[in-house]
Amino acid sequence: MAQVVRAALVQATWTGDTESMIAKHEAHAREAARRGAGIIGFQEVFNAPYFCQVQDPEHYRWAEAVPDGPTVRRMRELARETGMVVVAPVFEIEAPGHYYNTAAVIDADGSYLGKYRKHHIPQVKGFWEKFYFRPGNAGWPVFDTAVGKVGVYICYDRHFPEGWRQLGLEGAQLVYNPSATSRGLSAHLWQLEQPAAAVANEYFVAAINRVGREEYGDNDFYGTSYFVDPRGRFVGDVASDEDEELLVRDLDFGLIDAVRQQWAFYRDRRPDAYQGLVRP
């Protein structure tokens, strides 16, 4: 497997309907594939608006099954067409009353590898997610893809270091962090937390944020998506804070081993001393 992986992400504005939103992401994916990308990831609930700005049961209509719903089936076709791994975050219904904030991971041949369900669910003004989502219950999977070992951590999860570490312990080389975060809430954390997680856990992170305003609230999604390496350095420029953008970057996975040998954080962990972390 090549050490250098060409990876892509998309930060997108909401189009007003699911069909055109998916079509727009498909177009970005085809462009990323044309530019040689082997993997692409999309933003949180990429095929819908960020409806969690309000609490209204009408928005359960955005939910669909994973992997058998229409969006994931279409993403599997896209992966087969482009030869890319696809990380596709959607609103999942498992059974009546069982809803999750989920990302499906699809390999480059279109095979469904599995899902990650968001563990940490916020319930604050403009981010009323507990109205819709149950906490994730599918663990911290790391997927063995055509480009390497890939994990997912969704939006609000990023504030909790435990999941970042678990993904590292499971062997992640690249973690996608699809998000929907607003300019007025925690913008000053956006370029702190994911680089710090990349350093602490010694892998690459793809941080994806929505961009623009949507019809269900006042949240101003500020984009500025980026890739960051295991030394905490941005890989290329950070995306715009106002405009939709496709980023394609070369990630040298050989740097992971070099950093782990130099800084040796995994060697010096003390799990025998951490029992207090799991006390209720």
C-alpha positions in Angstrom: 0.0 0.0 0.0 1.3 3.4 -0.9 2.6 5.6 2.0 1.3 8.8 0.4 -2.5 8.9 0.3 -4.3 11.6 -1.7 -7.4 12.5 0.3 -10.3 14.8 -0.2 -13.0 16.5 1.8 -16.0 18.7 0.9 -17.5 21.7 2.8 -20.8 22.5 1.2 -23.7 25.0 1.3 -27.2 23.6 1.6 -29.0 23.5 -1.7 -32.6 23.3 -0.4 -33.3 19.6 -1.3 -31.7 16.2 -0.9 -31.5 15.3 -4.6 -29.5 18.4 -5.6 -27.4 18.2 -2.4 -26.4 14.6 -3.2 -25.8 15.4 -6.8 -23.5 18.3 -5.8 -21.4 16.0 -3.6 -21.2 13.4 -6.4 -19.8 16.1 -8.7 -17.2 17.1 -6.1 -16.3 13.4 -5.7 -15.8 12.9 -9.5 -13.6 16.0 -9.5 -11.6 14.7 -6.6 -11.2 11.3 -8.4 -10.1 13.2 -11.5 -7.4 14.8 -9.4 -6.2 11.4 -8.1 -7.9 11.2 -4.7 -8.3 7.8 -3.1 -10.7 8.8 -0.4 -13.3 11.5 0.2 -15.4 12.5 3.2 -18.5 14.7 3.5 -19.9 16.9 6.3 -22.3 15.9 9.1 -25.7 14.8 7.7 -24.4 15.8 4.3 -27.6 15.1 2.4 -29.8 17.3 4.6 -29.9 20.7 6.2 -28.6 21.0 9.8 -32.2 20.6 11.1 -31.0 20.4 14.7 -31.2 24.1 14.9 -34.9 23.5 15.8 -36.8 20.8 17.6 -39.6 19.7 15.2 -40.7 16.1 14.5 -41.1 16.9 10.8 -37.4 16.5 10.5 -37.5 12.8 11.2 -38.3 12.6 7.5 -34.6 13.0 6.7 -33.8 9.7 8.4 -33.0 6.5 6.4 -31.6 3.1 6.9 -27.9 2.4 6.9 -26.7 0.6 4.7 -29.9 -0.1 2.9 -31.3 3.4 2.5 -31.2 5.3 -0.8 -28.3 7.6 0.1 -25.8 4.9 1.2 -26.8 2.8 -1.8 -26.1 5.7 -4.1 -22.7 6.4 -2.3 -21.8 2.8 -2.9 -22.4 3.3 -6.6 -20.3 6.5 -6.4 -17.4 4.6 -4.8 -17.5 1.9 -7.4 -17.6 4.5 -10.2 -14.8 6.7 -8.9 -12.6 4.0 -7.2 -12.5 6.1 -4.0 -13.3 5.3 -0.4 -16.3 7.3 0.7 -17.2 8.6 4.2 -20.9 9.5 4.1 -22.6 10.9 7.2 -26.4 10.6 7.3 -29.3 10.6 9.8 -29.9 6.9 10.5 -33.1 5.1 11.5 -32.5 1.7 12.8 -36.1 1.0 14.0 -39.0 3.1 15.0 -37.8 5.5 17.7 -34.1 4.5 17.3 -32.3 7.2 15.4 -28.6 7.9 15.2 -26.2 10.5 13.8 -24.2 8.1 11.7 -21.4 7.9 9.1 -21.2 5.0 6.6 -17.8 4.0 5.4 -17.6 2.5 1.9 -14.6 1.0 0.3 -13.2 1.9 -3.1 -14.9 -1.1 -4.7 -18.3 0.0 -3.4 -18.4 -2.5 -0.6 -20.0 -1.3 2.7 -17.5 -1.6 5.5 -19.6 -0.5 8.4 -20.8 2.6 10.3 -19.8 4.9 13.1 -22.5 6.3 15.3 -21.9 9.6 17.1 -21.3 9.0 20.8 -21.7 12.5 22.3 -25.0 14.2 21.6 -25.3 18.0 22.4 -28.4 19.7 23.6 -27.8 23.5 23.6 -29.3 26.4 21.7 -29.0 25.9 17.9 -27.8 22.3 18.4 -30.8 20.4 19.8 -29.5 17.0 18.9 -30.9 15.0 21.8 -34.4 15.6 20.3 -33.4 13.5 17.3 -30.5 11.2 18.1 -29.7 8.4 20.6 -26.0 8.2 21.8 -23.9 5.9 19.6 -23.7 2.3 20.6 -21.4 0.8 17.9 -18.0 1.4 19.5 -15.0 3.0 17.8 -14.5 1.1 14.6 -11.5 1.6 12.4 -12.0 0.4 8.9 -9.4 -1.3 6.8 -9.9 0.5 3.5 -8.1 0.6 0.1 -6.1 3.6 1.3 -5.4 2.5 4.9 -7.0 2.4 8.3 -9.7 5.0 8.6 -11.8 6.1 11.6 -14.7 8.6 12.1 -15.5 11.0 14.9 -18.5 13.2 14.4 -18.7 17.0 15.3 -19.4 17.4 19.1 -17.4 14.2 19.7 -14.2 16.2 19.0 -14.5 17.9 22.5 -13.9 14.5 24.2 -10.4 13.1 24.0 -11.3 9.5 24.9 -12.7 8.6 21.5 -9.8 10.1 19.7 -7.5 7.9 21.7 -9.6 4.8 21.2 -9.4 5.3 17.4 -5.6 5.5 17.7 -5.4 2.4 19.8 -7.5 0.6 17.1 -4.9 1.6 14.5 -6.4 4.6 12.7 -4.1 6.4 10.3 -6.7 9.0 9.2 -9.8 10.1 11.1 -12.5 12.1 9.4 -14.3 14.5 11.7 -17.5 15.7 9.8 -19.1 18.6 11.6 -21.7 21.4 11.6 -20.3 24.1 13.9 -21.3 27.8 14.1 -19.2 30.9 14.1 -20.5 32.2 17.4 -20.4 29.0 19.5 -16.9 27.6 19.5 -15.0 28.9 16.5 -11.9 29.6 18.6 -11.7 25.9 19.3 -11.9 24.8 15.7 -8.2 25.1 14.9 -7.1 23.9 18.4 -8.9 20.7 19.1 -8.3 18.6 16.0 -4.6 19.5 15.6 -4.2 18.7 19.3 -5.9 15.3 18.8 -3.7 14.6 15.8 -0.6 15.3 17.9 -1.8 13.4 21.0 -2.8 10.3 19.0 -0.2 10.6 16.1 -2.4 10.3 13.1 -3.9 12.5 10.4 -7.3 14.3 10.9 -9.7 15.6 8.3 -11.8 18.3 9.9 -14.9 19.2 7.9 -17.4 22.0 8.6 -20.5 23.2 6.8 -20.5 26.7 5.4 -23.1 29.4 5.2 -26.6 29.9 6.7 -29.6 27.6 6.4 -33.3 28.1 6.7 -33.9 26.5 10.1 -32.0 28.9 12.3 -29.4 31.6 12.7 -26.3 29.4 12.9 -23.5 30.7 10.7 -21.4 27.7 9.6 -17.9 29.0 9.0 -16.3 26.3 6.9 -12.5 26.5 7.3 -12.2 22.8 6.8 -8.7 21.3 6.7 -6.3 18.3 6.9 -3.8 18.2 9.8 -0.8 15.9 10.2 0.5 14.0 13.2 2.7 16.9 14.1 -0.3 19.2 14.3 0.6 21.1 11.0 -2.0 21.9 8.4 -1.6 20.1 5.2 -1.9 22.8 2.6 -4.2 25.8 3.1 -7.3 25.8 5.3 -10.6 26.2 3.3 -12.6 29.4 3.0 -14.8 30.6 5.9 -17.6 31.7 3.5 -17.5 29.6 0.3 -18.1 26.0 -0.6 -14.8 24.2 -1.3 -13.3 20.8 -2.3 -9.9 20.2 -0.7 -7.5 17.5 -2.1 -4.3 16.9 -0.2 -1.4 14.4 -0.2 -1.0 12.8 3.2 2.3 11.0 3.9 1.3 8.1 6.1 5.0 7.3 6.6 5.1 10.3 8.9 2.9 8.4 11.4 5.6 5.9 12.1 8.3 8.6 12.2 6.4 10.6 14.8 5.5 7.6 16.9 9.1 6.6 17.0 10.3 10.1 17.9 7.6 11.1 20.4 6.7 7.7 21.7 3.4 8.7 23.2 1.9 5.2 22.9 5.0 3.6 24.5 4.6 5.9 27.5 0.9 5.6 28.1 -0.2 4.4 31.6 -3.5 2.5 31.2 -2.8 0.9 34.6 -3.2 4.3 36.2 -6.3 5.5 34.3 -9.1 3.7 36.2 -10.5 6.9 37.5 -11.3 8.1 34.0 -14.2 5.5 33.7 -15.8 6.1 37.1 -19.4 7.5 36.7 
